[in-house]
Amino acid sequence: MGRFMAEPRSNAAVSGRTAGLGTARPTRKPRDPQLDRAVYAIARLAILCFRALPAAWAPAVGRALGRLGWRASRRYRNQVLRHMDIAFRDEYPRAQKEAWCLKYFEHTGLSLVEFARMGAITQETVDEVADLSELKEVDTLLAQGHGKGVLFVPAHHGNWELSGHLVGLKGLPIQSVARPLDNPLLDEMVREMREQGGNRIIEKWNVLWYLKKLLDQGHLVTMSIDQNGGVAGCFIPVFGTPASTVTSPADLQLATKAPLVVGTLNRQSDGVRHRFHLWDVIPFERTGTHEEDKVRILSRIHRAYEKAIRAYPEQWLWVHKRWKTRPPGEEPGPDGLPPAVRAKPE
């Protein structure tokens, strides 16, 4: 690993490109500058406090923060449990889902503290934090690609922020697509934190043509598609229930012939160390029409996501409304949930 690092690129150079695929930056209402500054100040103070913690105290503080969130937000607890009901139906009893719900909040608290402190991790200490042995396969794909890059499609599972940081520290030429935060002060701070290990952040608007060029130049490009794709998405079964899905990775693979990998960095049982898992490697191939191949690629990505989530059910972003957009004319089932299209599990 560490053959070469991604060259930094300005945000303007990325977001200014409008050719090719991708959506335009949405028009948003004017923001309150005073409120933005207040939120930024609070976030900055919290990060400084987390960084000042003794290393031995950080996990306990993270768990306590998560439990506080679990107790304080009935709304989000119910949202997490509803989404677990959609994913698992009656495969697991309610008590098991409630136990995972609590662990999900604890994991979120731990991840927030780890994000604030990840700048202290260096190239020399990476291996003390995580087992990245399976990342070698990604490096091999880059080395064997004859200049062709790799499309990395992680989920919002495990600690995805830490994952990008550690991959960057290992010297892989990583550039990650992310939606900028609405608060510009907060966005600038978070961007600096994300990039301190070598991971370069690309704003998501109008950039698919630019991403194609990065892949053609041998970079590792990352984007996650385990969130609601809206009315323009393609409906793919996710845990057996159709979910609107962004098609960008499939479009990019079909345009570049780059291999596609699904991997996540997951917290281990001690709550402190992590392990990188490579859940699937999807080579380029054409098996049908363009649209059929897109559905095939997206379905395979989500089968890998399901494998990851089943292995670490408390570490997915359950609070997100993954099944929010519904197919036209669909009626909810008698349980109030969107109907499944196949029996669970496979």
ROLUMNU-691847 format. One record per residue (C-alpha): x, y, z; residue in one letter. Coordinates in steps of 0.001 Angstrom, whole numbers, plus 500000, padded with zeros to 6 digits. Example, Ala and Ser with C-alpha at 12.3 -4.5 7.8 and 13.67 -1.06 7.14 Angstrom:
# residues 2
+--------+--------+--------+---------+
:     px :     py :     pz : residuo :
+--------+--------+--------+---------+
: 512300 : 495500 : 507800 :       A :
: 513670 : 498940 : 507140 :       S :
+--------+--------+--------+---------+
This chain:
# residues 346
+--------+--------+--------+---------+
:     px :     py :     pz : residuo :
+--------+--------+--------+---------+
: 500000 : 500000 : 500000 :       M :
: 500939 : 503656 : 499929 :       G :
: 502185 : 503735 : 496330 :       R :
: 500792 : 507207 : 495761 :       F :
: 498475 : 509734 : 497311 :       M :
: 495532 : 511526 : 495728 :       A :
: 496396 : 515005 : 494525 :       E :
: 494395 : 517678 : 496362 :       P :
: 491804 : 519400 : 494217 :       R :
: 489947 : 522569 : 495044 :       S :
: 486242 : 522387 : 495747 :       N :
: 485616 : 524876 : 492960 :       A :
: 487362 : 522639 : 490451 :       A :
: 484977 : 519848 : 491324 :       V :
: 481634 : 521555 : 491815 :       S :
: 482124 : 523750 : 488780 :       G :
: 481857 : 520804 : 486410 :       R :
: 478419 : 520298 : 484935 :       T :
: 479108 : 517885 : 482079 :       A :
: 477936 : 514297 : 482195 :       G :
: 475757 : 512722 : 484836 :       L :
: 474770 : 514035 : 488238 :       G :
: 472271 : 516334 : 489864 :       T :
: 472550 : 520083 : 490296 :       A :
: 472956 : 521750 : 493667 :       R :
: 469439 : 522356 : 495027 :       P :
: 468210 : 525852 : 495766 :       T :
: 467803 : 526340 : 499499 :       R :
: 466251 : 529002 : 501674 :       K :
: 468508 : 531747 : 503048 :       P :
: 470144 : 530748 : 506303 :       R :
: 470344 : 532574 : 509627 :       D :
: 474053 : 533506 : 510042 :       P :
: 473732 : 533956 : 513811 :       Q :
: 472190 : 530517 : 514236 :       L :
: 474877 : 528969 : 512028 :       D :
: 477606 : 530588 : 514127 :       R :
: 475980 : 529390 : 517361 :       A :
: 475686 : 525798 : 516133 :       V :
: 479274 : 525898 : 514884 :       Y :
: 480517 : 527196 : 518244 :       A :
: 478715 : 524441 : 520147 :       I :
: 480044 : 521748 : 517799 :       A :
: 483557 : 523160 : 517991 :       R :
: 483449 : 523207 : 521781 :       L :
: 482190 : 519600 : 521897 :       A :
: 485003 : 518458 : 519610 :       I :
: 487622 : 520207 : 521738 :       L :
: 486200 : 518546 : 524854 :       C :
: 486254 : 515105 : 523225 :       F :
: 489837 : 515631 : 522081 :       R :
: 490881 : 516583 : 525614 :       A :
: 489575 : 513331 : 527101 :       L :
: 492111 : 510780 : 528339 :       P :
: 492135 : 507880 : 525874 :       A :
: 490863 : 505467 : 528533 :       A :
: 487812 : 507642 : 529192 :       W :
: 486736 : 508227 : 525590 :       A :
: 484781 : 504941 : 525073 :       P :
: 482813 : 505405 : 528294 :       A :
: 481937 : 508975 : 527350 :       V :
: 480841 : 507841 : 523876 :       G :
: 478573 : 505138 : 525255 :       R :
: 477114 : 507519 : 527828 :       A :
: 476424 : 510062 : 525097 :       L :
: 474652 : 507384 : 523063 :       G :
: 472543 : 506234 : 526014 :       R :
: 471574 : 509839 : 526685 :       L :
: 470383 : 510161 : 523098 :       G :
: 468469 : 506884 : 523418 :       W :
: 466683 : 508056 : 526566 :       R :
: 466006 : 511583 : 525327 :       A :
: 464564 : 510804 : 521896 :       S :
: 461534 : 508561 : 521815 :       R :
: 460884 : 509724 : 518252 :       R :
: 464197 : 508401 : 516950 :       Y :
: 463949 : 505214 : 518998 :       R :
: 460607 : 504489 : 517343 :       N :
: 462043 : 505374 : 513940 :       Q :
: 464920 : 502935 : 514379 :       V :
: 462572 : 500170 : 515530 :       L :
: 460206 : 500750 : 512593 :       R :
: 463067 : 500437 : 510148 :       H :
: 464212 : 497241 : 511862 :       M :
: 460646 : 495953 : 511475 :       D :
: 460794 : 496682 : 507726 :       I :
: 464178 : 494978 : 507380 :       A :
: 463688 : 491947 : 509618 :       F :
: 459860 : 491652 : 509812 :       R :
: 459138 : 488858 : 512303 :       D :
: 462543 : 487212 : 511858 :       E :
: 463621 : 488515 : 515287 :       Y :
: 461532 : 489187 : 518416 :       P :
: 460813 : 492731 : 519549 :       R :
: 463142 : 492358 : 522530 :       A :
: 466083 : 491645 : 520227 :       Q :
: 465315 : 494702 : 518097 :       K :
: 465073 : 496884 : 521207 :       E :
: 468455 : 495588 : 522393 :       A :
: 469972 : 496412 : 518988 :       W :
: 468325 : 499837 : 519116 :       C :
: 470105 : 500684 : 522373 :       L :
: 473410 : 499382 : 521007 :       K :
: 472867 : 501451 : 517851 :       Y :
: 472647 : 504637 : 519930 :       F :
: 475745 : 503613 : 521906 :       E :
: 477606 : 502930 : 518665 :       H :
: 476588 : 506353 : 517355 :       T :
: 477914 : 508045 : 520498 :       G :
: 481177 : 506133 : 520247 :       L :
: 481512 : 507072 : 516571 :       S :
: 480993 : 510768 : 517297 :       L :
: 483755 : 510744 : 519894 :       V :
: 486041 : 508774 : 517561 :       E :
: 485402 : 511258 : 514749 :       F :
: 486421 : 514147 : 516985 :       A :
: 489621 : 512329 : 518036 :       R :
: 490667 : 510657 : 514783 :       M :
: 493182 : 513385 : 513945 :       G :
: 495424 : 511904 : 516640 :       A :
: 495781 : 508681 : 514618 :       I :
: 498937 : 508643 : 512505 :       T :
: 500428 : 506339 : 509885 :       Q :
: 502460 : 504753 : 512671 :       E :
: 499443 : 504036 : 514896 :       T :
: 496840 : 502936 : 512321 :       V :
: 497330 : 499250 : 513046 :       D :
: 496730 : 499846 : 516756 :       E :
: 493236 : 501096 : 515903 :       V :
: 492066 : 498649 : 513240 :       A :
: 492739 : 495392 : 511441 :       D :
: 492997 : 496500 : 507805 :       L :
: 494334 : 493249 : 506386 :       S :
: 491419 : 492845 : 503946 :       E :
: 492191 : 496289 : 502516 :       L :
: 495146 : 494665 : 500752 :       K :
: 492740 : 493278 : 498141 :       E :
: 491720 : 496822 : 497217 :       V :
: 495371 : 497757 : 496848 :       D :
: 495884 : 494683 : 494653 :       T :
: 492969 : 495718 : 492433 :       L :
: 494524 : 499167 : 492010 :       L :
: 497920 : 497645 : 491210 :       A :
: 496463 : 495219 : 488651 :       Q :
: 494172 : 497768 : 487041 :       G :
: 496803 : 499104 : 484612 :       H :
: 495926 : 502662 : 485567 :       G :
: 492250 : 501957 : 486121 :       K :
: 490824 : 502958 : 489487 :       G :
: 488476 : 501188 : 491891 :       V :
: 484955 : 502234 : 492809 :       L :
: 484476 : 501705 : 496543 :       F :
: 480836 : 501635 : 497707 :       V :
: 480718 : 501514 : 501509 :       P :
: 477499 : 501846 : 503450 :       A :
: 476702 : 504128 : 506368 :       H :
: 477673 : 501161 : 508497 :       H :
: 480312 : 500804 : 511170 :       G :
: 482416 : 503960 : 511440 :       N :
: 482496 : 505197 : 507841 :       W :
: 484190 : 508488 : 508763 :       E :
: 487053 : 506661 : 510457 :       L :
: 487236 : 504279 : 507501 :       S :
: 487999 : 507049 : 505006 :       G :
: 490572 : 508517 : 507390 :       H :
: 492427 : 505229 : 507881 :       L :
: 492386 : 504339 : 504179 :       V :
: 493912 : 507744 : 503457 :       G :
: 496612 : 507220 : 506079 :       L :
: 497472 : 503923 : 504397 :       K :
: 498343 : 505900 : 501284 :       G :
: 495600 : 504775 : 498933 :       L :
: 494515 : 507490 : 496456 :       P :
: 491064 : 507927 : 498012 :       I :
: 488554 : 510618 : 497065 :       Q :
: 485085 : 510467 : 498624 :       S :
: 481776 : 511920 : 497517 :       V :
: 479825 : 513655 : 500271 :       A :
: 476880 : 515979 : 500531 :       R :
: 478040 : 519306 : 501987 :       P :
: 476441 : 520365 : 505252 :       L :
: 473943 : 523210 : 505021 :       D :
: 475773 : 525214 : 507700 :       N :
: 478838 : 526536 : 505805 :       P :
: 480923 : 527023 : 508959 :       L :
: 480192 : 523499 : 510150 :       L :
: 480804 : 522123 : 506664 :       D :
: 484258 : 523713 : 506455 :       E :
: 485237 : 522324 : 509874 :       M :
: 483984 : 518804 : 509114 :       V :
: 485651 : 518845 : 505698 :       R :
: 489017 : 519723 : 507254 :       E :
: 488636 : 516888 : 509751 :       M :
: 487725 : 514409 : 507028 :       R :
: 490701 : 515378 : 504874 :       E :
: 493424 : 515419 : 507539 :       Q :
: 494415 : 511802 : 506806 :       G :
: 494622 : 512175 : 503005 :       G :
: 491001 : 511470 : 502042 :       N :
: 489865 : 514162 : 499591 :       R :
: 486201 : 515187 : 499792 :       I :
: 484193 : 515890 : 496640 :       I :
: 480852 : 517701 : 496767 :       E :
: 478164 : 515522 : 495250 :       K :
: 476600 : 518018 : 492847 :       W :
: 477252 : 517547 : 489114 :       N :
: 480377 : 515454 : 489539 :       V :
: 479816 : 512045 : 487955 :       L :
: 481734 : 513021 : 484844 :       W :
: 484602 : 514150 : 487067 :       Y :
: 484419 : 510870 : 489001 :       L :
: 484690 : 508980 : 485735 :       K :
: 487931 : 510837 : 485012 :       K :
: 489269 : 510017 : 488479 :       L :
: 488593 : 506317 : 487904 :       L :
: 490230 : 506508 : 484494 :       D :
: 493288 : 508005 : 486240 :       Q :
: 493590 : 505202 : 488800 :       G :
: 492013 : 506710 : 491906 :       H :
: 489950 : 505041 : 494600 :       L :
: 486540 : 506753 : 494446 :       V :
: 484039 : 506183 : 497238 :       T :
: 480310 : 506836 : 497489 :       M :
: 477567 : 505320 : 499616 :       S :
: 474135 : 504499 : 498203 :       I :
: 472358 : 503010 : 501216 :       D :
: 470119 : 506070 : 501588 :       Q :
: 466804 : 506979 : 500007 :       N :
: 467201 : 507767 : 496304 :       G :
: 464051 : 509874 : 495965 :       G :
: 461636 : 509907 : 493032 :       V :
: 464439 : 509656 : 490455 :       A :
: 465934 : 506505 : 491985 :       G :
: 465735 : 502901 : 490843 :       C :
: 463720 : 500555 : 493070 :       F :
: 465889 : 497717 : 494392 :       I :
: 464894 : 495131 : 497029 :       P :
: 466572 : 496026 : 500328 :       V :
: 465943 : 493293 : 502887 :       F :
: 463160 : 492166 : 500574 :       G :
: 461353 : 495524 : 500416 :       T :
: 461705 : 497833 : 497381 :       P :
: 463756 : 500949 : 498152 :       A :
: 464565 : 503865 : 495865 :       S :
: 468283 : 503756 : 495097 :       T :
: 470756 : 506154 : 493490 :       V :
: 472178 : 504536 : 490330 :       T :
: 475516 : 506393 : 490218 :       S :
: 477865 : 503457 : 491028 :       P :
: 476280 : 501285 : 488365 :       A :
: 476435 : 504125 : 485831 :       D :
: 480117 : 504678 : 486653 :       L :
: 481080 : 501029 : 486464 :       Q :
: 479358 : 500582 : 483122 :       L :
: 481073 : 503728 : 481815 :       A :
: 484589 : 503003 : 483133 :       T :
: 484755 : 499183 : 483482 :       K :
: 486337 : 499730 : 486904 :       A :
: 485908 : 496999 : 489542 :       P :
: 483463 : 497814 : 492316 :       L :
: 484020 : 496806 : 495935 :       V :
: 481764 : 496879 : 498984 :       V :
: 483537 : 497210 : 502323 :       G :
: 482918 : 498556 : 505810 :       T :
: 484974 : 499323 : 508910 :       L :
: 483231 : 497718 : 511884 :       N :
: 483598 : 498086 : 515612 :       R :
: 484686 : 494888 : 517333 :       Q :
: 483311 : 493378 : 520539 :       S :
: 485688 : 495336 : 522782 :       D :
: 484031 : 498534 : 521557 :       G :
: 487403 : 500119 : 520751 :       V :
: 489167 : 498318 : 517904 :       R :
: 487810 : 498035 : 514362 :       H :
: 488116 : 495632 : 511474 :       R :
: 487815 : 496324 : 507762 :       F :
: 485581 : 493816 : 505953 :       H :
: 485488 : 493426 : 502184 :       L :
: 481988 : 492035 : 501606 :       W :
: 482055 : 491742 : 497813 :       D :
: 484142 : 492518 : 494730 :       V :
: 482023 : 493122 : 491629 :       I :
: 484013 : 492912 : 488378 :       P :
: 482870 : 494709 : 485248 :       F :
: 480760 : 492574 : 482955 :       E :
: 477830 : 492987 : 480620 :       R :
: 475079 : 490406 : 480930 :       T :
: 472063 : 492176 : 479439 :       G :
: 470806 : 495589 : 478450 :       T :
: 472209 : 498717 : 480108 :       H :
: 469173 : 499015 : 482379 :       E :
: 469268 : 495304 : 483277 :       E :
: 472949 : 495556 : 484169 :       D :
: 472283 : 498605 : 486345 :       K :
: 469655 : 496682 : 488327 :       V :
: 471987 : 493674 : 488609 :       R :
: 474878 : 495786 : 489946 :       I :
: 472719 : 497720 : 492406 :       L :
: 471065 : 494521 : 493647 :       S :
: 474436 : 492873 : 494229 :       R :
: 475679 : 495932 : 496147 :       I :
: 472671 : 495733 : 498426 :       H :
: 473065 : 492006 : 498971 :       R :
: 476556 : 492819 : 500252 :       A :
: 475091 : 495578 : 502437 :       Y :
: 472622 : 493090 : 503900 :       E :
: 475449 : 490690 : 504689 :       K :
: 477299 : 493470 : 506514 :       A :
: 474223 : 494603 : 508437 :       I :
: 473363 : 491075 : 509520 :       R :
: 476907 : 490623 : 510799 :       A :
: 476790 : 493909 : 512758 :       Y :
: 473079 : 494802 : 513065 :       P :
: 473646 : 497583 : 515599 :       E :
: 476049 : 499512 : 513342 :       Q :
: 473884 : 500606 : 510383 :       W :
: 472363 : 504099 : 510134 :       L :
: 468914 : 502843 : 511133 :       W :
: 467608 : 506315 : 511864 :       V :
: 467688 : 507182 : 508133 :       H :
: 464378 : 506733 : 506253 :       K :
: 465736 : 504238 : 503727 :       R :
: 462287 : 503143 : 502526 :       W :
: 460696 : 506615 : 502483 :       K :
: 460007 : 506864 : 498732 :       T :
: 457472 : 504261 : 497622 :       R :
: 456618 : 502854 : 494179 :       P :
: 453597 : 504535 : 492552 :       P :
: 450307 : 502954 : 493583 :       G :
: 451774 : 500833 : 496377 :       E :
: 449542 : 500224 : 499387 :       E :
: 450966 : 499448 : 502845 :       P :
: 450407 : 495990 : 504284 :       G :
: 448028 : 495229 : 507174 :       P :
: 450898 : 495861 : 509598 :       D :
: 451344 : 499375 : 508217 :       G :
: 454708 : 498504 : 506675 :       L :
: 455556 : 498668 : 502967 :       P :
: 454982 : 495190 : 501483 :       P :
: 457949 : 492876 : 500954 :       A :
: 458536 : 491362 : 497531 :       V :
: 460123 : 488126 : 498728 :       R :
: 460205 : 485951 : 501825 :       A :
: 462847 : 486825 : 504424 :       K :
: 465543 : 485776 : 504849 :       P :
: 466831 : 484427 : 501518 :       E :
+--------+--------+--------+---------+
